[in-house]
Amino acid sequence: MKRLMLSIILVLALGFLLVACNDEGEQQDANSNNEESLDNEDKSEGTNENETDSEQQEEDNGDSTNAEDNSNEEEISAEDQLGLEIGDTAVIENNFTEFEMTLDAVELTQEAGETPSEQGNYVIVDLTVTNLSDEPLTGGDAFSSTRLETKENTSGFTWFYIEGVVEAWDSEIAPGDTQSGKLLYDVEQSEEYTLTIGKNLEGLTNQVTYTFTPEEAK
């Protein structure tokens, strides 16, 4: 009888132990699942935040690029003025100044002072400039991109000076003031000449051209 009672007690004790172990295991699994769920939610939220930040940054960059493009487009407002003639007036606007110029006269000569032409003849252009900007300007700066083309040479020739014939145009033109000067070219003889300003400088300046023949020059 004692052995039977002892056996029953042992069976009941083992039963309680097994039930307790199962409950503890289930609780640990539940806690582990909850922790994994929270980690996944945190990762998901972090990914969404990163995606949102990335999208916002792309949008901001896009707005910045568009604003920069618009700013560049608005820098040069003066239109190209092509095929002008002696006596015509044009407005030149570039990335550092704006001025108005008139081609007053053109002179062709085979000698400049006592210096004969090396190419065929000299072309002397008389110009009048009015400074439309807020900063002082010199003729040398204003016409830094000026070339004289012929039918035989469309790449153009640069201007220069000969002391006593055509002086350096380096005096300042104050804002709103007007000043006249000359540019000298040594080029081959041609049936037609084209004075170009701003050629191949799209986006930095508008382009202006004057075309004339030897008969139109004095």
C-alpha positions, 0 to 999 in steps of 0.5 A: 500500500505504501509503495502504491501511494509513493508511485502515485505521488511520483507520477503526479510530481512528474506530471507537474514538472512536464506541464511547467516545462512546456509552459516555460518553453511556450513562453520563451517561444512567444517572447522570441517571436515578439522580439523578432517581430519588433526587430523586423518592424524597426528594420522596416521603419528604418528602410522606409525612413531611408527611402523617404530621405533618399526620395526627398534628397533626389527631389531637392537635387532635381529642384536645385538642378532645375533652378540652376538651369533656369538661372543659366538660361536667364543669364544671356537675354540679348538676341543674336544680331547677324548680317548687320552693315556699316552704321548699324548698332548692336547690343552685346551681352556676355557673362561679365558685361553688357554694351552697345556698339556701332560699326562707324566705318571701315578702312582698307589699306596695304600699309599701316604707317610704314608697315606693309601688310603681311597677309594682303591688306589691313582692315581698320574698323572704327567702333563706338561703344556705350557701356550698359553695365554697372562696371567700368569697361575697356575696348580690349575687354569688350572685343576680346572675342572679336574676329574678322573673317574672309571668304577664304578664312572662316576661322577669323583673324584677331586684332592688334595695334600698331603704335602711331596708327591704331593705339591700344584701346585700354582706357576705361569706359565708365557705366553709361559713358560712350567712347570710340576706338579702332581695331586693326586686322591684317588679312588677305584681300577678299570680296567680302569681310565679316566682323564677328563677336561671340562666335562659338561661345553659345551660352556665354554671349550673344552673337553679332556679325557685320558683313561688308565689301571693299566697295563699302569701305572708305 
